[in-house]
Amino acid sequence: MVHPLALGWGEHLTRDRRRSVHTVRAYQATAERLLDFLAEHWGERVDAARLARIDATDLRAFLAHRRGDGLGNVSAARELSAVRGFLGWASEGATTPRLRGPRVKKGVPRPVSPDEAVALARDVAEDASEPWIGARDWAVLMLLYGAGLRIGEALGLTASVLPLGDTLRVTGKRAKTRIVPLLPQVRGAIERYAEEVPWPLPREEALFRGAKGGPLSPGVVRRSVQGARGRLGLGERTTPHALRHSFATHLLGRGADLRALQELLGHASLSSTQVYTAVDAAYLLDVYRNAHPRAGS
């Protein structure tokens, strides 16, 4: 049986915040986990009055419990962000305990990991003011991470790309065009956005629209990513361009040919692509040093 507070939180997100079904389900599940933990932790029934007295020690205990379930830094930061939102709603007028979320370890500059990229895109989408805007932001960030587009290239797409196929024609720097493959997940994200956007999409006009119907600005995407990385404890290098950077590095790490990667990224010269060989080596060394038991000896 769903706790009344968690149920009310879900109804608020649906009715007042107009969050997507996926977001409501995820946030309500977080509230349920917190309430179940607190009932056992405190040994008493949890209602709004009792919840208003939660302190930082209680939140730390909850996070430690969740980390015991195998939650990583990024997922734990997302969980804490959702908890703060729930507490702010359930204990209106009360002061939410201040607790610094877990931070991703800083070290050798490295690309965003696959888990971090997906968590970042999901957090941006879930924080959107409208479901269609969440679908839009998810689609844009998936194009950057899943197809290696520059942000300007993604926002420069017109609705003429619809209906989508297995590839996408992209116009890059110096008006150079290239063909990039579309993963099913990326294609599905764009198609979902196109179904939900409330504005008409004439073929010759921008595919991605701002809240008032005009072309989406890169600054809007950058600010959304900046907010998400703060909530998730990711470093300042986690920018929209870092998702394209990660696309290249992960492909290279899986054995992609430099020439093929050059074509996918739209680099004018191979020297621009070769920078990823050094970054990939640094990333692998970072992973090795953190994972290998004798790496420091």
C-alpha positions as CSV (number, residue, x, y, z in Angstrom):
1,M,0.0,0.0,0.0
2,V,1.4,3.4,-1.0
3,H,2.0,5.8,1.9
4,P,-0.4,8.7,1.8
5,L,2.4,11.3,1.7
6,A,4.1,9.5,-1.2
7,L,0.7,9.3,-3.0
8,G,0.1,13.0,-2.4
9,W,3.6,13.8,-3.7
10,G,2.9,11.9,-6.9
11,E,-0.5,13.6,-7.3
12,H,1.2,17.0,-6.8
13,L,3.8,16.2,-9.4
14,T,1.2,15.1,-11.9
15,R,-1.4,17.8,-11.3
16,D,0.6,20.9,-10.3
17,R,4.0,20.3,-11.8
18,R,2.8,18.4,-14.9
19,R,5.7,15.9,-14.7
20,S,5.8,12.9,-17.0
21,V,4.5,9.5,-15.9
22,H,8.1,8.2,-15.7
23,T,9.2,11.1,-13.5
24,V,6.2,10.7,-11.2
25,R,6.9,7.0,-10.8
26,A,10.6,7.5,-10.0
27,Y,10.1,10.4,-7.6
28,Q,7.2,8.7,-5.8
29,A,9.3,5.5,-5.4
30,T,12.0,7.6,-3.8
31,A,9.5,9.1,-1.3
32,E,8.3,5.6,-0.5
33,R,11.9,4.4,0.2
34,L,12.5,7.4,2.4
35,L,9.3,6.9,4.4
36,D,9.8,3.2,4.8
37,F,13.4,3.7,6.0
38,L,12.4,6.5,8.5
39,A,9.5,4.4,9.9
40,E,12.1,1.7,10.8
41,H,14.9,4.1,11.7
42,W,12.6,6.1,14.1
43,G,10.5,3.2,15.2
44,E,7.3,5.1,14.7
45,R,4.7,6.1,12.2
46,V,5.8,8.9,9.8
47,D,3.3,11.7,9.2
48,A,3.8,15.2,7.9
49,A,4.4,16.6,11.4
50,R,7.1,14.0,12.2
51,L,8.7,14.4,8.8
52,A,9.1,18.2,9.4
53,R,11.5,17.3,12.2
54,I,13.9,15.3,10.0
55,D,17.5,16.4,10.4
56,A,20.8,16.0,8.5
57,T,21.7,12.9,10.5
58,D,18.6,11.2,9.4
59,L,19.3,12.0,5.8
60,R,22.9,10.8,6.1
61,A,21.6,7.5,7.6
62,F,19.2,7.1,4.6
63,L,21.9,7.8,2.1
64,A,24.2,5.3,3.8
65,H,21.4,2.7,3.7
66,R,20.9,3.4,0.0
67,R,24.7,3.2,-0.7
68,G,24.5,-0.2,1.0
69,D,22.1,-1.2,-1.8
70,G,24.9,-0.5,-4.3
71,L,24.0,3.1,-5.2
72,G,26.9,5.0,-6.9
73,N,27.7,8.7,-6.3
74,V,25.7,10.0,-9.2
75,S,22.6,7.9,-8.4
76,A,22.9,8.8,-4.7
77,A,23.0,12.5,-5.7
78,R,19.9,12.1,-7.8
79,E,18.2,10.3,-4.9
80,L,19.1,13.2,-2.5
81,S,17.8,15.7,-5.0
82,A,14.4,13.9,-5.2
83,V,14.3,13.6,-1.4
84,R,14.8,17.4,-1.0
85,G,12.0,18.1,-3.4
86,F,9.7,15.7,-1.5
87,L,10.6,17.2,1.9
88,G,10.1,20.7,0.6
89,W,6.5,19.8,-0.5
90,A,5.6,17.6,2.5
91,S,6.9,20.0,5.1
92,E,5.9,23.3,3.6
93,G,7.2,26.1,5.8
94,A,9.8,23.9,7.5
95,T,13.5,24.2,6.9
96,T,14.9,21.3,4.8
97,P,18.1,20.0,6.4
98,R,21.2,21.1,4.5
99,L,23.3,18.1,3.4
100,R,26.0,18.2,0.8
101,G,25.5,15.4,-1.7
102,P,28.2,12.9,-2.7
103,R,30.6,14.3,-5.2
104,V,32.3,12.6,-8.1
105,K,36.0,12.3,-7.4
106,K,38.1,14.8,-9.2
107,G,41.3,13.7,-10.9
108,V,42.6,13.2,-14.4
109,P,40.2,15.1,-16.8
110,R,38.0,12.4,-18.3
111,P,34.9,12.0,-20.3
112,V,31.5,11.6,-18.7
113,S,30.9,7.9,-18.0
114,P,27.9,6.2,-19.7
115,D,26.0,6.1,-16.4
116,E,26.8,9.8,-15.7
117,A,25.7,10.8,-19.2
118,V,22.3,9.1,-18.9
119,A,21.8,10.3,-15.3
120,L,22.6,13.9,-16.4
121,A,20.2,13.7,-19.4
122,R,17.5,12.2,-17.2
123,D,17.9,14.8,-14.5
124,V,17.6,17.6,-17.0
125,A,14.5,16.0,-18.5
126,E,12.9,15.4,-15.1
127,D,13.6,19.0,-14.0
128,A,11.8,20.5,-17.0
129,S,8.7,22.6,-16.4
130,E,6.6,20.7,-19.0
131,P,6.6,17.1,-20.1
132,W,7.2,18.0,-23.7
133,I,10.2,20.2,-22.7
134,G,11.5,17.2,-20.8
135,A,11.1,15.1,-23.9
136,R,12.9,17.8,-25.9
137,D,15.8,18.1,-23.6
138,W,16.2,14.3,-23.4
139,A,16.3,14.2,-27.2
140,V,18.8,17.0,-27.6
141,L,21.2,15.5,-25.0
142,M,20.8,12.0,-26.5
143,L,21.9,13.5,-29.9
144,L,25.0,14.9,-28.3
145,Y,25.9,11.7,-26.4
146,G,24.4,9.0,-28.7
147,A,25.3,10.6,-32.1
148,G,28.2,12.9,-31.3
149,L,26.6,16.1,-32.5
150,R,27.8,19.5,-31.5
151,I,25.1,21.5,-29.7
152,G,24.9,23.9,-32.6
153,E,24.4,21.0,-35.0
154,A,21.6,19.5,-33.0
155,L,19.8,22.8,-32.6
156,G,20.4,23.5,-36.3
157,L,18.3,20.5,-37.4
158,T,15.1,21.4,-39.1
159,A,11.9,19.4,-39.1
160,S,12.7,18.1,-42.6
161,V,14.6,15.3,-40.9
162,L,11.2,13.8,-40.0
163,P,10.3,11.0,-40.4
164,L,13.5,9.6,-39.2
165,G,15.4,6.7,-40.7
166,D,18.5,4.8,-39.5
167,T,20.8,7.8,-40.3
168,L,20.7,11.6,-40.0
169,R,22.2,14.2,-42.3
170,V,24.0,16.8,-40.3
171,T,25.4,20.2,-41.3
172,G,28.5,21.0,-39.4
173,K,31.2,23.7,-39.4
174,R,31.9,25.4,-42.7
175,A,28.5,24.1,-44.0
176,K,30.1,20.6,-44.3
177,T,27.5,17.8,-44.3
178,R,27.9,14.3,-43.0
179,I,25.8,11.3,-42.3
180,V,25.6,9.9,-38.8
181,P,23.9,6.7,-37.7
182,L,21.0,6.9,-35.3
183,L,20.8,4.5,-32.5
184,P,17.2,3.2,-31.8
185,Q,17.2,5.0,-28.4
186,V,18.2,8.3,-30.0
187,R,15.7,8.0,-32.8
188,G,13.0,7.1,-30.3
189,A,13.8,10.1,-28.1
190,I,13.4,12.5,-31.1
191,E,10.2,10.8,-32.2
192,R,8.7,11.1,-28.8
193,Y,9.6,14.8,-28.6
194,A,8.0,15.4,-32.1
195,E,4.8,13.8,-30.9
196,E,4.6,15.9,-27.7
197,V,5.8,19.3,-28.9
198,P,2.7,21.7,-28.9
199,W,4.0,23.8,-31.8
200,P,3.7,23.0,-35.5
201,L,6.9,21.8,-37.1
202,P,7.1,23.1,-40.7
203,R,9.8,21.2,-42.6
204,E,11.9,24.3,-43.2
205,E,11.9,25.5,-39.6
206,A,13.8,24.4,-36.4
207,L,13.1,20.9,-35.1
208,F,13.8,21.9,-31.5
209,R,11.6,24.6,-30.0
210,G,11.8,26.9,-27.0
211,A,9.1,27.2,-24.4
212,K,7.4,30.0,-26.5
213,G,7.7,28.2,-29.8
214,G,10.8,29.9,-31.3
215,P,14.1,28.0,-32.0
216,L,15.7,26.5,-28.9
217,S,18.7,28.5,-27.7
218,P,22.0,26.8,-26.8
219,G,22.0,28.9,-23.6
220,V,18.9,27.2,-22.4
221,V,20.5,23.7,-22.8
222,R,23.7,24.9,-21.1
223,R,21.9,26.3,-18.1
224,S,19.8,23.1,-17.7
225,V,23.0,21.0,-17.8
226,Q,24.7,23.3,-15.3
227,G,21.8,22.9,-12.9
228,A,21.8,19.1,-13.3
229,R,25.5,18.7,-12.8
230,G,25.2,20.8,-9.6
231,R,22.4,18.5,-8.3
232,L,24.4,15.4,-9.2
233,G,27.7,16.5,-7.9
234,L,29.4,16.4,-11.3
235,G,32.4,18.5,-12.2
236,E,32.4,21.8,-14.1
237,R,33.8,20.1,-17.1
238,T,30.4,18.3,-17.5
239,T,29.0,20.5,-20.3
240,P,26.8,19.7,-23.4
241,H,30.1,19.5,-25.4
242,A,31.4,16.9,-22.9
243,L,28.7,14.6,-24.0
244,R,30.0,14.7,-27.6
245,H,33.5,14.3,-26.2
246,S,32.4,11.2,-24.3
247,F,30.7,9.8,-27.5
248,A,34.1,9.9,-29.2
249,T,36.1,8.6,-26.3
250,H,33.8,5.7,-25.7
251,L,33.8,4.7,-29.3
252,L,37.6,4.9,-29.4
253,G,37.8,2.8,-26.3
254,R,35.7,0.1,-28.0
255,G,38.1,-0.1,-31.0
256,A,36.7,2.5,-33.4
257,D,39.0,3.5,-36.3
258,L,40.3,7.0,-36.1
259,R,39.3,7.7,-39.7
260,A,35.8,6.5,-39.1
261,L,35.6,8.6,-36.0
262,Q,36.8,11.6,-37.9
263,E,33.9,11.2,-40.3
264,L,31.4,10.7,-37.5
265,L,32.5,13.8,-35.7
266,G,32.8,16.0,-38.8
267,H,36.5,16.9,-38.1
268,A,38.2,18.7,-40.9
269,S,41.5,17.0,-40.1
270,L,42.6,13.8,-38.4
271,S,44.7,15.8,-35.9
272,S,41.5,17.1,-34.4
273,T,40.4,13.5,-33.8
274,Q,43.7,12.3,-32.5
275,V,43.3,14.3,-29.3
276,Y,40.9,11.6,-28.1
277,T,43.7,8.9,-28.1
278,A,45.5,10.8,-25.3
279,V,42.2,11.4,-23.4
280,D,41.2,7.8,-23.8
281,A,44.6,6.7,-22.4
282,A,44.2,9.1,-19.4
283,Y,40.7,7.8,-18.7
284,L,41.8,4.2,-18.8
285,L,44.8,5.0,-16.5
286,D,42.4,6.8,-14.1
287,V,40.1,3.7,-14.1
288,Y,43.1,1.4,-13.6
289,R,44.5,3.5,-10.6
290,N,41.1,3.5,-8.9
291,A,40.2,-0.2,-9.5
292,H,43.4,-2.2,-9.5
293,P,44.5,-3.3,-6.0
294,R,48.2,-2.9,-6.8
295,A,48.0,0.2,-8.9
296,G,49.6,2.4,-6.3
297,S,52.5,0.1,-5.5
